[in-house]
Amino acid sequence: MNVCFIMYPWDEIDPENDTSLALIKECAKRGHGVAMCTPANLTIRDSVTNAFCMVIGRMEKVPSTLKAFYNKANLREEMLPLAGFDAIFFRANPPLDPIMLNFLDSVKDDVFIVNSLEGMREANNKLYTAAFGDAHSNIIPNTHVSKNKEYLVKQIRESKADKMILKPLNGFGGSGVILIEKSAMNNIKSLLDFYITSADGSSNYVILQDYIEGADQGDVRILLLNGEPVGAMKRVPGSDDHRSNVSAGGSVQKHSLTKAEKALCKQIGPKLVKDGLYFVGIDVIGGKLVEVNVMSPGGITYINKVYKSKIKVEERVIDFLESKVVDQMQAFDRRTRLRKTVQDA
């Protein structure tokens, strides 16, 4: 199997904790061909979609640790046709580049893509989470999304809670997530000005969400594969930051899914699979769904560490990838045989 990872640059990888690196290493360990490119490396040559890829040379023995694998990897650059790969694993950070998806549209029928282009178009920002909430469901915290400053100020004033969460629509890794309090209403308008108005004069959507009691104790990151949970961890905020993201200084602990969290996964799993969102990270606080991460969900290495290798999430992910590629190849072979039967009739 040959896999192309569309992701962030190699030199931006954290060689000890990077989820993409864990997936790449698992592919290399199984003898699969691995190449990487960034969205900016996509190109069209002679009407064929290609990418300037960094190809990892095959190793006789793959090092046991991520850091050793990263340091030993021998990279070479080649322009390669994307339709020649068996699978494309999308791992680029938000925001999603719509032009990149247009490049990939030309190969989506030839290559198995994780996650699907249609799914990423629908779910690449935090609005997707709202699709799981309705008048009969208490699955998500009360949420407002708007560019209208007056409307947002009104919602804060009318809220029964003293605290709310404000964050940019296209943020990731905890970037821009702040806790606001009614006692500081004098600062709210200037904060909204900062979040909504860009330097070029354009405006951005922001999310205003009810604060969930217990959020100061951390959240739960759950990784779902094909709609089923395959690993979880609790993320605990640092002493000087309300955010629990590890990238923002949080720490991680073991976590066994509660009854409410299992029910949540069971409720949202079918829609994720239907939308082609096979590998997803969800953030949960107090049994409520806070975010759905579909572009480059992280956490594999941390989950492996807190469970001391009893769980190796990357193995299950690549098992799934291999099975989907085999299914796709068998379907192609079957169509080819049937078409030949009709042609020879």
C-alpha positions, -999 to +999 in steps of 0.1 A: +000+000+000+012+035-008-001+064+013+003+101+008-001+123+039-013+158+032-001+177+062+020+204+078+058+206+070+081+179+082+102+204+102+071+215+122+066+180+136+070+174+173+092+143+170+080+129+204+043+136+205+030+141+169+000+120+159+007+123+122+042+110+128+028+080+148+006+071+118+035+075+093+058+054+114+031+026+117+028+026+079+066+024+075+068-004+100+043-024+079+064-019+048+040+006+031+053+034+009+049+068+025+050+102+010+041+136+025+031+170+010+016+202+022-015+217+005+007+243-011+026+214-029-003+204-050+000+211-087-014+200-121+009+187-148-004+177-182-040+178-168-031+154-140-031+163-103+003+158-088+021+169-056+057+178-048+061+150-022+087+142+004+091+104+001+104+085+031+130+059+021+122+024+031+141+012+062+154-024+069+144-019+106+121+009+117+132+024+151+110+017+181+106+054+192+090+082+173+120+105+179+145+080+165+123+073+135+120+111+128+158+115+130+166+085+109+140+091+082+157+096+048+136+120+027+138+127-010+116+150-031+096+138-061+066+150-081+041+122-079+005+117-093-020+116-065-041+090-083-012+066-081-015+063-043-038+038-027-048+062+001-046+098+010-045+107+047-054+143+053-037+158+083-033+195+075-042+220+103-072+244+100-084+265+084-094+243+054-081+255+020-111+251-004-087+253-034-069+223-021-102+203-020-107+213-057-074+197-065-084+165-047-118+164-063-101+150-094-088+119-076-115+112-051-129+083-072-094+067-076-080+070-041-095+063-006-093+096+013-094+100+051-114+121+058-137+124+028-137+157+009-175+161+013-172+154+050-144+179+055-163+206+035-192+202+058-174+197+091-141+217+089-152+244+113-170+244+146-204+249+131-206+212+124-211+205+161-244+224+160-257+197+136-260+174+166-281+197+187-319+202+184-349+211+206-351+176+218-314+170+225-292+182+253-260+169+236-243+203+231-240+234+253-262+264+243-244+280+214-245+312+194-226+319+162-226+354+148-207+384+134-232+408+150-216+424+180-249+438+194-266+405+192-237+387+210-236+414+237-273+409+242-269+372+246-242+376+272-264+400+292-294+378+290-275+346+299-284+331+333-248+321+337-221+344+350-195+329+326-194+320+289-168+308+264-158+329+234-138+315+205-131+321+168-150+299+144-119+286+126-095+283+156-077+250+166-055+237+194-072+260+219-061+291+200-082+322+209-105+304+234-112+328+263-135+328+293-156+359+297-175+370+328-205+393+332-185+412+359-162+424+331-189+436+306-170+468+301-144+448+282-168+427+261-173+451+232-136+456+227-130+419+228-157+413+202-142+441+180-109+423+182-123+389+173-148+399+147-129+426+127-098+416+108-069+439+099-080+440+063-115+452+073-133+419+067-153+403+095-151+369+112-176+347+128-172+340+165-188+313+188-204+322+221-211+291+242-225+285+277-198+277+302-201+241+314-196+237+351-166+215+358-147+228+327-120+242+349-112+206+358-105+198+322-122+181+292-121+146+276-106+140+241-121+109+225-108+096+192-134+078+170-125+055+142-153+046+118-178+059+143-165+039+173-143+052+202-107+038+200-090+059+227-097+086+252-078+108+277-086+136+301-069+169+295-063+190+326-056+228+323-023+241+336-022+262+367-022+295+348-045+288+318-082+278+316-076+258+284-070+221+287-053+216+252-019+201+256-006+226+231-017+253+256+001+238+285-024+212+297-016+177+309-032+144+302-045+116+324-061+081+319-098+082+313-125+055+311-155+066+291-186+072+313-220+059+304-230+094+291-199+096+270-205+061+255-241+072+247-228+104+231-204+084+208-232+060+199-255+089+190-230+108+168-211+079+153-235+070+125-236+106+112-198+108+112-195+076+091-223+087+068-204+119+062-172+100+055-155+113+087-137+081+096-110+095+120-123+122+143-114+137+176-142+150+198-139+171+229-164+165+257-171+183+290-197+171+315-211+147+289-217+175+264-201+177+229-180+208+227-160+203+194-156+179+165-121+178+151-119+163+116-088+178+099-059+168+121-072+153+153-044+147+178-039+126+209-026+092+198+008+095+214-006+109+247-032+082+249-006+056+242+016+070+270-010+073+297-020+037+290+016+026+288+013+010+254-017-012+264-035+008+237-018+016+204-043+037+185-022+041+154-023+003+148-061+003+147-062+033+124-038+017+099-057-016+102-088+003+091-070+021+063-057-012+049-091-027+050-107+001+031-080+000+005-085-037+001-123-032-002-118-005-029-094-027-049-117-057-047-146-036-059-125-023-088-115-058-098-151-070-096-163-041-119-135-049-143-144-086-145-181-078-150-175-053-177-153-077-195-181-103-193-205-078-209-179-067-235-172-103-246-209-113-248 
